[in-house]
Amino acid sequence: MAQQVQRRRLPDDRTASLIAELKDLLGERCTTSASEREHHGRGESYHADAAPDAVCYPLSTEEVSAIVRLCGKHGAPIVAFGTGTSLEGHVAALEGGITIDLKRMNAIVEVNAEDLDATVQAGVTRKQLNAYLRDTGLFFPVDPGADASLGGMAATRASGTNAVRYGTMRENVIALTVVLADGKVVKTASRARKSSAGYDLTRLFVGSEGTLGIITEVTVKLYGIPEAMSAAVCAFPDVGAAVQTAIETIQSGIPISRVEFLDDRSMVAVNRYAKLDYPEKPTLFFEFVGTEAGVAEQAERVRELALGNGGENFQWATTPEERSRLWQARHDVHYACLAMRPGAKSWSTDACVPISRLGELILYMREQTKDAPFYVTSLGHVGDGNFHMGFLIDVNDPAELAEAERLNGVLLQRTLELHGTCTGEHGVGSGKSKYLRAEHGDAAVDLMRLIKTAMDPQNILNPGKVLPAN
């Protein structure tokens, strides 16, 4: 069995009293079912599970506020839960307490097509929003792969395959409605696209991972669906050639929509999982959007760069069906890799460096992991200097856990030496909190702790996440 988290707990009588009050408030929407609690104590990662004492399903901001007030009265920890796709232990209830599952808060509040924005409840997923927008000619571009909730994406400052063109959640969230640790409700901004009025509260909560407040509504930017779109895939003789092509594409100012890198091991996994026949070599997936003429020009310029770096088998995908098939292969890579070692879990880690240093980092880690006792993959959104490594480990094998921990540390130490960040998009959670001081310095982390203490003096909001233990 995986290592179980040691955690503080409220005394049983206080927990029972809290749950009784929550059931009075919510009825059957407060549950202590063992299966529900277990489901809400884990994400999509190797991190040890830690189940809450109860799970609540609110329907409104007012109900979230009432739940938080009751938890504050009893000093009970609170973990917000979206779709459970996090990778750094964000949703584990390390100290027990209550999980607030926001999936039933899935209303699209309003779409302002003329202003290119939409306001949704936190449980709305990106696919749900885009399906709703289909007839408006607009779409929401941030695509982390999983069909994550907009509230969870804001809380973890998610990004994904489109970030090179459209930015991350940091750039695409206009305003939030947030429930604070004392139950008060704050609206962080208006729908205006710029403001100089006071502190930027929106950015304070984007990426705070539920440690400063619980996001219940999100106002996001929308974009026009491009007139034309095409995609391509190209294999390369080695990792260096593939990454160099991505770097040259960005440095040339080509307004590419997506450029994704999968190493040879990832391509082996994708072919086996999806029954495809791509060359099992380091590969780039491209997407081009714009006018018909603009797309054709972008694609031709990238093709020339790819061929100049030894690219081969440059394949186009122009119909919606072909593009969907191509990008589904990219989105399935996590599960494809898991299938390479049934029963294993993926220690999935990410890093981000200035794009000019990306090739150096990936090649360095290829050398460092060549003798690893488990399957190792590299892939990522290389257009913005972000890539991921996956270590397929037996979580019941202490030696494999230790080696994965060591290699993760090697990656992040080298990343920081190259002026990068320990997490480009996975967030901090409990998995990467120990690297925060190395990245930001003592003064910055101490300032973060001051903010946390001022806003959550009882430390009930997702305790044990983001900030290092000492």
Disulfide bonds with the S-S distance in Angstrom:
none
